[in-house]
Amino acid sequence: MKKSVLEFILSGLSDNNIRFLDLRKVIVDFGFNERIKGSHHIFFKSGIEEIINLQPLGNGKAKPYQVKQVRGIIMKYKLHQED
């Protein structure tokens, strides 16, 4: 069975290998609103105190520290347990 992108993000073992578009999709799927200013993708959601600001790397991957930031927010607010 293939692991989902969310499982890779939550595992913390593949922060260097998460594609930016996959990370973006996970955030949007959790109900975040997106605003784009240049290369900055800014995500916000009612009830979530933090604002997520992402920029893709030149190779289409997400920045590892930003993957870690997103994982922290998912865990803090238990977003992965909602349905």
C-alpha positions as CSV (number, residue, x, y, z in Angstrom):
1,M,0.0,0.0,0.0
2,K,1.3,3.4,-1.0
3,K,1.9,6.0,1.8
4,S,0.0,9.2,1.4
5,V,1.7,12.6,1.3
6,L,0.1,13.4,4.7
7,E,1.7,10.2,6.2
8,F,5.1,11.3,4.9
9,I,4.6,14.8,6.3
10,L,3.6,13.4,9.7
11,S,6.4,10.8,9.8
12,G,9.1,13.6,9.7
13,L,11.3,11.2,7.7
14,S,11.0,12.8,4.3
15,D,11.0,16.6,4.9
16,N,13.6,17.0,2.1
17,N,11.5,15.1,-0.4
18,I,8.0,16.6,-0.2
19,R,6.9,18.3,-3.4
20,F,5.6,21.9,-2.9
21,L,2.4,21.2,-4.8
22,D,1.7,18.1,-2.6
23,L,2.3,20.1,0.6
24,R,0.0,22.9,-0.8
25,K,-2.8,20.4,-1.5
26,V,-2.6,18.9,2.0
27,I,-3.0,22.4,3.5
28,V,-5.9,23.4,1.2
29,D,-7.6,20.0,1.9
30,F,-7.5,20.9,5.6
31,G,-9.7,23.9,4.7
32,F,-7.0,26.7,4.7
33,N,-7.6,29.7,2.5
34,E,-4.7,30.7,0.2
35,R,-3.5,34.1,-0.9
36,I,-0.6,34.3,-3.3
37,K,1.8,37.3,-3.4
38,G,4.6,36.7,-5.9
39,S,6.2,33.4,-5.0
40,H,4.7,33.5,-1.5
41,H,1.7,31.2,-0.8
42,I,0.1,32.4,2.4
43,F,-2.4,30.1,4.1
44,F,-4.8,31.0,6.9
45,K,-7.8,29.4,8.6
46,S,-10.3,30.5,11.2
47,G,-9.5,29.0,14.5
48,I,-5.8,28.6,13.6
49,E,-3.6,31.2,15.2
50,E,-0.6,30.7,12.9
51,I,-0.3,31.9,9.4
52,I,1.6,29.6,7.0
53,N,3.9,31.3,4.5
54,L,5.4,28.9,1.9
55,Q,7.7,29.4,-1.0
56,P,8.7,26.6,-3.4
57,L,12.3,25.7,-4.0
58,G,13.6,25.9,-7.6
59,N,13.3,22.2,-8.0
60,G,9.6,22.1,-7.2
61,K,10.2,20.8,-3.6
62,A,9.0,22.3,-0.4
63,K,11.5,23.8,2.0
64,P,12.2,21.2,4.7
65,Y,11.7,23.7,7.6
66,Q,8.4,24.7,6.1
67,V,7.3,21.0,6.0
68,K,8.2,20.8,9.7
69,Q,6.2,24.0,10.4
70,V,3.1,22.5,8.6
71,R,3.5,19.2,10.5
72,G,3.7,21.2,13.8
73,I,0.4,23.0,13.0
74,I,-1.3,19.8,11.9
75,M,-0.3,18.1,15.2
76,K,-1.0,21.1,17.4
77,Y,-4.5,21.5,16.2
78,K,-5.1,17.7,15.6
79,L,-6.2,18.4,12.0
80,H,-5.2,14.9,11.0
81,Q,-7.9,13.5,13.4
82,E,-10.8,15.6,12.0
83,D,-13.1,14.3,9.4
